Amino acid sequence: MRPNLNSVANLHYHFPLLRFSPIFSRAGFFYNPVVGSQTALRSAAKSSLSTGAATTSRLLLRRCTCTTMATDPPAVPVRDEIELTEVERKIFDRLLGTLRKFNLTTELRVAGGWVRDKLLGKECYDIDIAIDNMSGSQFVDSVKDYLETVNEVAQGDCVIARNPDQSKHLETARMRLFDQWIDFVNLRCEDYNENSRIPTMKFGTAEEDAYRRDLTINSLFYNINKSSVEDLTGRGIADLKSGKIVTPLPPKETFLDDPLRVLRAIRFGARFEFEMDEDLKEAARCEEVKNALAAKISKERVGTEIELMISGNQPVKAMSYIADLTLYPVVFCFPPNHQPEVSEGCQTQSLAYLEAAWGLIHSIGYASFTDQQRRLALYAALFLPFRNITYKDAKGKRMPVVNYIFRDSLKQKASDPDLVMKVHQSIDKLTTLIPSLISKAETMPPEVNQEMEFADVATNSKLRISTGFVLREVKDLWRIALLISTMLHPSDLASSSKEDNGKPELDKRKDLFKAVEAAILELGLDNVWDMKPLINGKEIMSVLQLKSGGPLVKEWQQKILSWQLAHPTGTAHECLEWMNETHYSNLAETE
């Protein structure tokens, strides 16, 4: 009997890997054993959990008390000055040469992320230069003229028109020097109206430009003319050193001007493992800000931020921040006609699944999965509690709500929901096969026997047939499906030897994944989805003496695939002989 995945108490009982996720605690402490980060997490789900789950929460809270004491954020090592690479020095020399050549009084400042990352000792190739007294395109023209006088040419240049819908509020000029693209834009200040996140732009001072930015750590400048860092908000470097996420202006004002900044604050807080300012968190939880995020920000922009979080170095921390700030229903909004209703604690389950998957990916080996495999695995885990919730689309067809989240709430690429739903659809079958795969037993679980056509093959081929059919459904996503199945597998079957009893649960799950993966590869089933039928539809119709296709042809196509899986070296001639023999034998039995 399958465990109920929609009950927090049942999840905790059946899947002890999730016991190590204090996300389950309604009181809300999250501890990531993979990266050692911790942060308070308050569930946005306002409904109470079941009695059993509440008991579980209290136990988790008691166990985690020693690691969840409020502490000051650790000091972050920040350099006193910026060290330029040889390429950066050459680029800046050419820009300063332009000023000297044409007697320009322009001050050139590198803005934002490059300054922050360089002070943190990280390399950054995203150079954005802010100009105080002309447009970016005007300055790029001057640089091109200067390069001609020193017998050099730009490797490329272009102008990107303003596109407010994509957060491009001002024209940007680009130039490629020494194999690196540089963006040029003038310093600006912004005026917002209450109904739009698109501001009215005008030339501004460096201080105005610094204060209009999303976070103090992103408001720093590097003055190329003076070779010095400028902290015009007066707290950018201090916040960088103390690891704090703070807005230059009052946070509610900042977020109402541009609600996308809420998600950016979350992304940078997670990425650098910085602590969010309490006033910032209070503003983010404000209903007015959440309504503005829902109304003023395009779904594409929301989806882009979520994608950067999921693909980043701290996806669990990022999603925990979203939950802590009660933004889950704003970001991952459901259609109004979904069924059944979302179960109690569904958001808590979502975060716990995500944490378990992230931990298992690291335990198995981060590099053993591609970037695409990791992101799909994390999305599959995050949306796992929603996999049996459906809605009616515009044509009245029942669809998984996961499809709506990807296509409508996040506006992600069209293939994502199909791939994640394919993983969700395969995990039950794959989970039921795990005991047979690790024991190499040929006795199939009842759920598999009912669905598979074994085509009168030898008993010792049934495991290969059953597994082959599952892999043909999920195709090259099978390792992702196996990851989720391993995570969900009941613990009493997860250990294959007595030596496993003393191991941490995460290590047991890693060993289980490796064992099942090895068994599948030993069966020679990698790329089994590329296997072509040895006998085509016309040949089947000829044997059956049919004039047109139909259910009988489809049934025999499945039987033939079963035969091929049971006889991996079999030929088309041998398969045809088997089909004729089986068909006429069946006819004789019915007469």
N, C-alpha and C positions, 0 to 999 in steps of 0.2 A: 504494500500500500504506500503510495507516494505521500511524503510529508506536505502539509499545507504551507506553501511559501508565503502566504499572505497573513500569517499570524506571527507576530514578533516572538511570542513565547515559544511557539513551535520551532521557529528558526533557531532560536537559542538552544533548544533541546537537541535538535537533530544535527545542527551544523556548528560544532564547537569552535571552528575557526573564527566564527563571528563573535564568540564570547570575548575574544581579545580586542574587540572594537567597543570601547566605551561610548561610541556614538549611540549605542543602544540605551545608554542612560538618559532617561528623560530629564534628569537634572542637568545633564548636558556637558559631560567632559569627553573630549576627543584626544586620543593619544595615538600618534602614528609611529609604530615600532620600527618602521623602515627608515624613516628619516629623523626620528627622535624629536619631532616637533610636537608641541601641545598648545591647545587653545580652547577656551570655553566655547561650548556649542549649545545654543538653546534651540529646541525644535520649533519649527514654525507651525507644525501641526498642533492646533489648539485643543483637539480632542484628547481625552485621557486614554492611556494604553490599558491593556487588559491587566487584571490582577497579577497574573503570572509574570507578565513583562515588567510590571512595576516592581515586583520582588526581585527580578533579575537586575533591574536598574539599580536598586539599592545595594545589591551585592557588588555590582560593578563599581559603583560610586565608592563603596567602602574600600574595595581593593585598590582603587586608583587614587585614593586620597593623598598618598605620599608623593605622587607625581603631578598633582594638579593644584598645588598651592600657588597662590598669586605671587608672581615674582616680577621684578623689573626686567625689561627686555635686555638681552645681553648687549654689551658694547660691540659695535661693528668696526672692524679695522678700516679706517679711511685714510688715504694718503694726504699728505700736506700739500702736495702740488702734483700737477699732471705731467706725466712723462710721455712725450710724443714718440711715435714710431718714426722710422726714416721716411716712410711714405707720407705720413701726416706732416712732417716738417717740410717736405718738398711742396706739398699742396699749399700750406700756409705761406711759405716763401713766395710762391707765385701770386697769391692774393695780395700780400703786402707789397710786392713789386708793382702790381697794378695801381695801388694807391700812390706810390711814389712817382710812377711814370706820369700819371695824369693829375698830380697834385690834389688828390681827393681827400676830403676831411672825414670820410666815412669811417665809422668804427664797426669792426667785424667781430661778431660774437658767435661761438658755437653754442647751441642751445640744447637743453633737455637731456635726453637719455645718454648721449655720448659723454657728457660731463659727469653725470652720475656714475656711469660704468667705469670710466677711467679713474675716478677717485676711489672706486672699490677695487681697483686693480684688475679689472676685466677688460678684455679687448672689445671694441665696438667699431663697426664699419658703417654706422648710420650717422653721417655728419650732416647736421642741419645748421646752416649759417644764417643768423638774423642780422639785417642791415638797418642802420638807423635813419638814413636820409635819401634813399632811393628804392626802387622796386628791385626784386631779384633779377628780372630779365634785363634791366638796365645795367646792373653790375656785371652780369654774365657777358654782355656785349663788350664791356670795357676789358674784362679778363681776356676775351678772345683777341681783342686788338693788341693787348700787351703781349700775349704769347707770340703773335706774329713778329713783334720787334725782337724777340729773342730766339727766333727760328724754331718755335714750337707750335703745335696745334692742339686744340682740345680733341679728345677721343670721341666726343659726342656731346650734344646739348639738345635740350628741348624745353618747352614751356608746358606745364600742366595747368589747365584752366581750373578756376575755382569750381568745386562741386560740393555744395553744402550737404547734400544728402549722404555723401561719403566722408563727411567731416573734413573736407577740403574747403575751408572758409576763405582762402585767399590764393591768388595765383602763385604758383611755385615754379621757379626756374631751376633746371637741373643741368649739371655739367659733369663730364667724366674726365678726371685727371689722374694719371698714374694708376689706371685700372680701377679707379674707385669713383662711384657716383656721389656727388655732393649736391644738396638742395640749398637754394638761396631764396629767402623770403624777407620782407621787411618787418621790423618790429611793429606790433600792433596792439591796439586795445579793442575791446568788444563791448557792444551794448546789446542786451537781450530783451526780447519782449516775452510776456508770460505765456504765449501760446506756441512758441517755437523754440527749438534748441539752436536754430540758425541765427547767428548774431549779425548785427551791422558792424562792419569792420572799418577801422580807420588807422592811420599811422599813429604810433604811440611811442612812448619812451621805453627804455630798457626796464625801468621799474614797473611801469604799467604792464608790459609784456610778461614780466615775471609773476605778477600777482594774478594775471588772467589764467595761468596754467593750472592743471588739475591738482597737483601735489607739490609740496615744498621741495621734495627730493628731485622733482623734475623741473624745478624753476631756476636751477643754477646755470650760469653762463661761464664760458671760457672766453675771455677777451683776447683775441688774437693780436691786436695792436700792442697790448701791454703784457702778454704772456702770463695772465693771471686769472684766477677763478673769482667770479663775482657772485655773492650771495645777497641779492637785493631784497629778498623778503626777510633777511636777518635770522632765518632759522633753518634754511635748507641743509647746511652742513651739520648743524646740531642734530636735526632729525635723522640724517643719514647715519651719524655716529651712534645714535641711541636706538636706531632701528624702529622708527615710528612713521606711520602713514598719517599725514596731516595735510589739510588743504590750506593754501595761502590766505584765503578769505574765509569768513564763517562758512562752515560746511553746508548748511542748509541753503544758503544763498548760492554757493558754488554748484550744488547738485540741481537746484531748480533752474539755474542758468543753462546747464547742460547735464541732464540726468545720466548720460552715458558715463560720466565721471565716477558714478557709484561703482560700476563694474570695473572700471580701470583701477580704482582704489583697491578693490578686491584682488584683481589680477596681480598688481605690484606687491600688495601685502603678502600674498601667497608665494609669489616668485622669490622674494627676498626673505621670506619668513619674518616680516616685520609686524609689529603690533599696531593695530588700528587705534587711533585716537578715540576716546570715549565720546566726545562731542560728535565726531564723524559718524560713529556707529549709531548714535541716537538720531542724527539727521537722516541716515540711510533707512532707518526703520520707520521714519515718519510717513504717514499715509499720503501726505501731499507729494512727497518725493517719489513714492512708489507709483502713485497715479501718474505723475509726470513721466516716469520711466516707461510706463505702459503706453502713454498717449503720444509722447513726443519723439521717442526713439524708434527708428525703423527696426523691424525684426532681423534684417540682415546684419545691422550693427550689433545687436544683442548676440546673434549667432556667432559673429566673428570673435567677440570677446570670450564667449563660452568655449569656442574652439581653441583659442590661445591658452585658456586655462587648462582644458583637458589635455592638450598637447604639451603643456609646460612641465616644469620640474616638480610642481606641488599640486596636482589636480585634486587630491583629497582635501587639502587645506583650503583651496579655492572654493570647492563646493560646500565645505563646512562654513565658510564665511557667508556664503549665499544663504544658507539655512539660518545661521546665527542672526543675520540681518532681516530675516523673514521675507526674503525675496524669491523663495522657491516658486510660489504660485504665479509670480509676475514673470519670471524668466521661463519656466517650464509650464506655461498655461495650457489647460485642457479645453477641448471643445465643450460647449454647454450640454450636449446630448450624449455624453459618454455613459457606458454601463459596464459593470456595476459601479457603484459609488466607490471612491478611493477608500481603502480600508484604513483603520486606525493605525497610526505609526508608519504609514507607507513611506513618508519622507525619511524617517529614521532608518528604515530598512534600506532605502536607496543609498544612503550615505554609508551604511555598514557594508553593503555589497561592494560599493566602490572601493572602500578601504581594504576589504579582503582581497579583491582582485589586484589592486595596486601592490599589496604586500606579496601576493603570490607571484606576480610578474617579477619582482625583484628577487624573490627567493629562487625561482626557476632560473633566472638569468636575464637581466634587462636587455642585454644585447642579443639574446636569442629570439627576440621578436622584432619585427620591423616597426618603424614609426606608425605605419598604417594599421598594423595588427594591434599595437598597443592602444591606439586611440579607439579603434572599434571595440576592443575588449572592455575598455573603460566605459564607453557609452552603453555597451550591452549590460554591464554590471549596474550602472547607474539607473537604467530604465527597466531593470529586471522585474521590480515589483509591479510594473504597469503592463506587463506583457499580455495579460488576460483581460485587460480593459479595452473595450472597443467603442467605436462611434460610427455614425452614419455619415458618409461623405456626401458631396453635392449630388451624386447619382443615386443616393439611397443605399449604397453598398456598405455593409459592416466592415470596418477596417480597424486594425490595432491602433490604439491611441498613440503608440510610439511613432507611427507614421505621421500623425498630426504634429507631434512635438518637433520632429525634424523638419517637416515641410512648411509648417505654418508658424510655430512658435519661434523657431531658430533660423528658418530659411536656409538650412544646410543643403549641400549638394544632393541631387536627386537619388544618387546611389546609396547614400548612408542609411536611410530607413530600411531599404530592401535588404542590405547586408546585415544590419543588426537584427531585423526580424527573422532572417534566415538562421542566425545563431540561436535566437530564442526558440525557434521551432524545433531545433535539433537536440537541445540539451536534455530533454526528458529521455529520448531514445538512447542517447550516448551514455547518460547516467546509468540506465538500466543495464547497459552492456559492460560497464566497468568491472563488476565482479568476475564475469566470464573472461574478460581480457587479461586481468591480472593473475587469474588462476589457470588460464588457458583451458577452461572447462568448456565442453561443447553443449551443455544443457542450457538452453536459452530461457531467459525469463518469460513468463506468460505474455507480457505486453509485446514482446518481440515476436514470439511464435504466432500470435494472432495476426500480425501485420505482414510478415515476410512469406514469400513464396519460395519454398526450398526445393521445388522441382524434383522431388524424389532423389535427392543427392545423398551421398554418404554422410553419416552423422558428423564425422570429423571435419566436414566442410561448412557446417552451419554457422560457426563463429565468423569465418571469413565472409560468408554471404551477408549475414546480418550487419556486420560492421561496414562492409562495402556499400550496401544500400544507404546507410546513414551518411557515409562520407560522400556519396554521389549527390546527396541532397545539399549538404553544406559546402561541398567542394573545398577550395583552398582556405576556407575559414575554419577548417576542422580543428586546428590547434587553439583557436580562440574559443570555439565551442567546448573543447576539452578543458581549457582553463576554467571556464564557468562551471562545467560539470564537476570538475575536481573540487572546486570551491564549495559546491552544494552537496557533495556526496556524504551520506551519513557516516558519522565517525566510527561506528562499530565495524564498518566494512573498509575503512580507509587504511588500516594498518595490516600489512601483509605478513608480518612476522612478530615474534615476541620481543625482538630487539627494539621494535618501534614504540613500545609502551612508554619508555622514558623520554621520548623525543618531544620537542615543542610541536604544537599542532601545525604550525606553518611548515616545519620540516617534513612532517608526515604527508602533508598535501603536496609538497614539492616532489617527494619520492613517489607518491601515487601518480602524479602527472607524468613523471619520467617513465614509470613502469608501463603505463597505458600507452604513452607515445611510442616506446620501444616495441610493445606488442603489436601495435598497428603497423609500424615499419617492418617488423619481422614477418607479418602476414603479406607484405608486399603491396600495401594498399595506398601508399602515397601516390597521388595523381590518378587514382582509380576512376575519378570523374571524367577522365579523358578517354576511357575505354569505349571503343565503338562496338556496336552489336555485330556479331559475326554473320547473322542472317537478317536480311532486310524485310520490310513489310510485304513486298511482292512475293518473296520466297516463302514467307509464312502463309500467305493466302494460297499459294500454289499447293503446299502440303495439305492445308486444311480444305482445299477445293472450294474456296470462297471467291465470289466475284467482286466483293467490296469489303473494305475494312469494317471494324466495329469493335465491341468490347472483347470478343474472343481473340482478335489479333493483339490487342493491348495486353490481354492476360498472358499470351504466349511470348510477347516481348519481354515481360517481367520474368517468365520462366527461363527464357534464353539467357538473360542477364545473370540469373541465379546459376545457371549451368556454367557460364563463363567464369563467374567468381569462384565456383567450385573447381574449375579446370583452367587455371590461369595460362597453361601452355597449350590448351586445346585449339584445334584448327576449325575452320568453317565447315570442312567436310565431316569431321567428327561430330560437330554440333548438329549438323543437318541429319546425320544418321541417328543420333540420339532423339531428335525431335520426331522423325518418322516412326521410330520404334515406340516411343512413348505415346504418340498420338494414336497409332493403330492398336496399341495395347489397351488404351482407354476405350476405344470404340468397341473392341472385343468384349470388354467387361460390361459394357452397357447393353449389349445385345442379349 
